[in-house]
Amino acid sequence: MSKRIVVDPITRIEGHLRIEAVLDENNVIKDAYSSGTMWRGLELILKGRDPRDAWAFTQRICGVCTTVHALTSVRCVEDAIGAQIPPNARIIRNLIDVTQHTQDHLVHFYHLHALDWVDVVSALSADPKETSRIAQSLSAWPKSSPGYFKELQTRLTKFVESGQLGIFSNAYWGHKAYKLPAEVNLIAVAHYLEALDFQKEIVKIHAVFGGKNPHPNYTIGGMTCAIDPNSDNAINIQQLNMVKKIIDDTATFIDQVYIPDLIAIAGYYKGWLHGEGLGNYLSYGNFPQTADPASGLWPSGAILGKDLATIHEIDLADMGQVQEEIARSWYTYSKGDQAALHPWEGETNPKYVGPDLPYEYLDTDHKYSWLKAPRWKGNPMEVGPLARVLLQYAKQEPMIVDTVNGVLGALDVGPEALFSTLGRTAARGIECKQTAGFMSKFYNQLIDNIKAGDYQVFNNDLWDPERWPKECKGFGYTEAPRGALAHWIHIKDKKILDYQIVVPSTWNASPRDGKGQPGAYEAALANTPMEDPEQPLEVLRTIHSFDPCLACASHIMDMNGNEITTVKIV
């Protein structure tokens, strides 16, 4: 007899995601359903506005994925009107973007995902001397003395004895699926707290070049920051030196803390190879090196059926490639709910037809999510670090090949381990090491230009809307930390006629489509055995490995501009 479990909400930091899993008589997941239970109004807000302001609104989609939406938006508008930006602006945008990736991956591993593998309460029984010995065997990180771990253990004990676990509350401590020794748990808790403190240093780079974090400043035609190494009123040599130190410190933290922790923890779970999912992967590419968007350090492409020998080309302007379906989503299309629409012809007409609130279970035989179902040529796709690493691995990018093979070798597992929840988690760490290297690369490019006397960061040739076409369309894209992100715009008479956004978590968290094909989350949960359905730790592990971001994924607009609902506060 099957039974259904519900995890709602499942995200640790952001957004409203509900997972319902159907278990067979052996407590193995045979079906899973992913539902975005929130909708918002960013696209409605943009309609009729000045396209030059779109980046400031879209950036507020999320307080976690902040800068990636601004970057994608300015690229979208610039593509529509034909604007070009100076090389320094491209480099600074790349530097801000890659800083976001690096910081986001650190936050994800330690603060959003590690507790699915690390038993915090177990750390109370660790031997600080043995903890120190293990830590020093893993890396040269200086915070590894017995006294350091003893002091941390004392602090942690006070948390537990007070009955106020704070950031460590509401978890499944003691669950049978936890495998780490107490000493490794204590190391992980120490680094959790260190990463919490360190991640705020990395984003100071955003403040230098974008004025602030979160939500750094952008502009159509370039960037708003002024550069003059000898001025007190612009980015000067002192600030540039500070950026260099942050970049160096970040690389050290990743090499001496993140990667050793990743390998050490994965070593105890290398047999936990559930969560494979779709086997289809999509990346748009990112970090352009010239004015050509296709010149990115990260390549674009699609992989189908785990076939790494065949890379399919991506074209975001092709009306038959990226499309959104709503057969199982709480929307309706004028062309019928079985239609698949490219974003340039997209509609977002909400129509809730689910069970009355509050409900025990979703009506998964019909519509059950506020998320649409994006598809690439009709295929559900996984996006994110695993997709990007697999694509580069298939294309034999040397750094990725060497790092992937090194991690696989350290764990004594084969390449097939990549197609799993652990592979997804490892890919994010591998990519984080790569993005830290990109931070140095872009910084050096900028310094070389400054030394050559090039301080230009803005091109105002097409700032004036009077010089734009009367009507135009464009798209912009990037690879956000969570995966492929693109915006599509339609401008008419200098105003936004329509604006559509397809974000990574819409790809990954999508419901089933008109053919009954599951989204990436749903497919990844299938065939996962559970130790204790009352404490669904295994569900958390796989879903958190994608790093879900539901504020980005849920958007709404009434095409007629009508009020859809009101909220009464009582």
Beta strands, then each sheet from edge to edge (+ up, - down):
strand 1: 3-7
strand 2: 17-23
strand 3: 29-36
strand 4: 281-283
strand 5: 286-288
strand 6: 296-298
strand 7: 301-303
strand 8: 322-325
strand 9: 331-332
strand 10: 340-341
strand 11: 349-350
strand 12: 373-376
strand 13: 471-480
strand 14: 483-492
strand 15: 495-502
sheet 1: 1+ 2- 3+
sheet 2: 4+ 7-
sheet 3: 5+ 6-
sheet 4: 10+ 8- 12+
sheet 5: 9+ 11-
sheet 6: 13+ 14- 15+
end
